[in-house]
Amino acid sequence: MPASTPIEAARMRWVIWSLTLIAFVAIAAVMVGRPPSVSRSVPSLLAQVNACLNGAATVFLLLGFWFIRKKRISAHRACMLTAFLISCAFLVTYLLHHAQVGSVRYQGVGWVRTVYFGLLIPHVLLAAPVVPLALFTLYRGWTQRIEAHRAIARITLPIWLFVSASGVVIFFMLY
């Protein structure tokens, strides 16, 4: 695809920020309207699906990175689009899970509790910027703005990888 015109770029920025706002509002609505926190020793099916989706996104992100290092552009693009679609599916199942179950309280005590919250807090804080970062990164790659894509991808990939991988670790620590 050719480089975008300034009008297309402005329109796409509006779309990306609108999608980001919709995601944030949906998450806030679920968190505000959710059932009270519960203690669970067995994960719900949706919690298990969430962990699997996070794990799969992590794998595709790593594969996409490996493919781009090998200059296999089409394989890189396929992996990164797959990681994005998996992350979108995660967001939907995450919202459904929290709308049904609410938050699950962490039951661990002692130093492991500190480790859990030491992982959970940056996971939550970094999950928010992944939405616009991933969208801008994909858009710049898709429109062949390679230098701009590469510059933002260097920021997006480590954050997105951390959020996806830490989501799996958090799941196992929680249950």
C-alpha positions as CSV (number, residue, x, y, z in Angstrom):
1,M,0.0,0.0,0.0
2,P,1.2,3.5,-0.7
3,A,2.1,5.9,2.1
4,S,-1.0,7.6,3.5
5,T,-2.0,11.1,2.7
6,P,-2.2,13.6,5.6
7,I,-6.1,13.4,5.5
8,E,-6.0,9.6,5.7
9,A,-3.5,9.8,8.5
10,A,-5.7,12.2,10.5
11,R,-8.7,10.0,9.8
12,M,-6.8,6.9,11.0
13,R,-5.6,8.7,14.1
14,W,-9.2,9.5,14.9
15,V,-10.2,5.9,14.3
16,I,-7.4,4.5,16.5
17,W,-8.1,6.9,19.4
18,S,-11.8,6.2,19.1
19,L,-11.2,2.4,19.3
20,T,-8.9,3.0,22.2
21,L,-11.6,5.1,24.0
22,I,-14.2,2.4,23.3
23,A,-12.0,-0.3,24.8
24,F,-11.3,1.8,27.9
25,V,-15.0,2.7,28.4
26,A,-15.9,-1.0,28.0
27,I,-13.3,-2.0,30.6
28,A,-14.4,0.7,33.0
29,A,-18.1,-0.2,32.6
30,V,-17.4,-3.8,33.4
31,M,-15.2,-2.9,36.3
32,V,-17.8,-0.5,37.8
33,G,-20.8,-2.7,37.1
34,R,-19.2,-6.0,38.0
35,P,-20.2,-8.4,40.7
36,P,-18.3,-8.1,44.0
37,S,-14.8,-9.6,44.3
38,V,-14.9,-13.4,44.9
39,S,-12.5,-16.0,46.1
40,R,-12.1,-18.9,43.7
41,S,-9.7,-21.8,43.7
42,V,-10.9,-23.1,40.3
43,P,-10.7,-20.8,37.3
44,S,-13.8,-20.3,35.2
45,L,-13.8,-21.5,31.6
46,L,-13.4,-17.9,30.4
47,A,-10.4,-17.3,32.7
48,Q,-8.8,-20.4,31.2
49,V,-9.6,-19.1,27.7
50,N,-8.1,-15.7,28.6
51,A,-4.8,-17.4,29.7
52,C,-4.7,-19.5,26.5
53,L,-5.3,-16.4,24.4
54,N,-2.6,-14.5,26.2
55,G,-0.2,-17.4,25.7
56,A,-1.0,-17.7,22.0
57,A,-0.6,-13.9,21.5
58,T,2.8,-14.2,23.2
59,V,3.9,-17.1,20.9
60,F,2.8,-15.1,17.8
61,L,4.5,-12.0,18.9
62,L,7.7,-13.9,19.4
63,L,7.3,-15.7,16.0
64,G,6.6,-12.3,14.4
65,F,9.8,-10.9,15.9
66,W,11.8,-13.9,14.8
67,F,10.4,-13.7,11.2
68,I,11.2,-10.0,10.9
69,R,14.8,-10.7,12.0
70,K,15.0,-13.2,9.2
71,K,13.5,-10.7,6.7
72,R,10.5,-12.9,6.1
73,I,8.0,-10.0,5.8
74,S,4.9,-11.9,4.9
75,A,5.3,-14.4,7.7
76,H,6.0,-11.5,10.1
77,R,2.9,-9.7,9.0
78,A,0.8,-12.8,9.3
79,C,2.1,-13.5,12.9
80,M,1.6,-9.9,14.0
81,L,-2.0,-9.7,12.6
82,T,-2.7,-13.1,14.3
83,A,-1.4,-11.8,17.6
84,F,-3.5,-8.7,17.2
85,L,-6.7,-10.7,16.4
86,I,-5.9,-13.0,19.4
87,S,-5.5,-10.0,21.6
88,C,-8.8,-8.6,20.4
89,A,-10.5,-12.0,21.2
90,F,-8.8,-11.8,24.6
91,L,-10.3,-8.4,25.3
92,V,-13.8,-9.7,24.5
93,T,-13.4,-12.8,26.7
94,Y,-11.8,-10.6,29.4
95,L,-14.8,-8.3,29.4
96,L,-17.3,-11.3,29.5
97,H,-15.4,-13.0,32.3
98,H,-15.3,-9.9,34.5
99,A,-18.9,-9.0,33.8
100,Q,-19.9,-12.5,35.0
101,V,-17.4,-13.2,37.8
102,G,-16.0,-9.8,38.9
103,S,-12.5,-9.7,40.2
104,V,-11.0,-12.8,41.8
105,R,-9.1,-12.0,45.0
106,Y,-5.5,-13.2,45.3
107,Q,-5.3,-15.8,48.2
108,G,-1.5,-16.0,48.5
109,V,0.3,-14.7,51.5
110,G,3.9,-13.7,52.4
111,W,6.6,-12.9,49.9
112,V,4.6,-14.5,47.0
113,R,1.8,-12.0,47.5
114,T,4.4,-9.2,47.0
115,V,5.6,-10.9,43.9
116,Y,2.0,-11.3,42.6
117,F,1.2,-7.6,43.1
118,G,4.7,-6.6,41.8
119,L,3.7,-8.3,38.5
120,L,0.0,-7.4,38.5
121,I,0.5,-3.6,38.9
122,P,2.9,-3.1,35.9
123,H,0.7,-5.6,33.9
124,V,-2.4,-3.5,34.4
125,L,-0.6,-0.2,33.9
126,L,1.1,-1.3,30.7
127,A,-2.0,-3.0,29.3
128,A,-3.6,0.4,28.7
129,P,-1.1,1.7,26.2
130,V,-0.9,-1.6,24.3
131,V,-4.2,-0.7,22.6
132,P,-3.2,2.5,20.8
133,L,0.5,1.3,20.4
134,A,-0.6,-1.9,18.7
135,L,-3.1,-0.1,16.5
136,F,-0.6,2.6,15.4
137,T,2.2,0.0,14.9
138,L,-0.1,-2.2,12.7
139,Y,-1.3,0.7,10.7
140,R,2.2,2.0,10.0
141,G,3.3,-1.4,8.9
142,W,0.2,-2.0,6.8
143,T,0.7,1.3,5.0
144,Q,4.4,0.6,4.4
145,R,5.6,3.5,6.5
146,I,8.5,1.2,7.5
147,E,10.7,3.7,9.4
148,A,7.7,4.9,11.4
149,H,6.6,1.3,11.9
150,R,10.0,0.2,13.1
151,A,10.3,3.2,15.5
152,I,7.0,2.5,17.3
153,A,7.4,-1.3,17.1
154,R,10.6,-1.1,19.2
155,I,8.4,0.4,22.0
156,T,5.2,-1.7,21.3
157,L,6.7,-5.2,21.1
158,P,8.3,-5.3,24.6
159,I,5.3,-3.8,26.3
160,W,2.8,-6.1,24.4
161,L,5.0,-9.1,25.1
162,F,5.2,-8.3,28.8
163,V,1.5,-7.8,29.1
164,S,0.7,-11.0,27.2
165,A,3.2,-13.2,29.0
166,S,2.6,-11.7,32.4
167,G,-1.1,-12.3,32.0
168,V,-0.4,-16.1,31.8
169,V,1.9,-15.9,34.9
170,I,-0.8,-14.0,36.8
171,F,-3.4,-16.6,35.8
172,F,-1.2,-19.4,37.2
173,M,-0.4,-17.4,40.4
174,L,-4.1,-16.6,40.9
175,Y,-5.3,-20.2,40.6
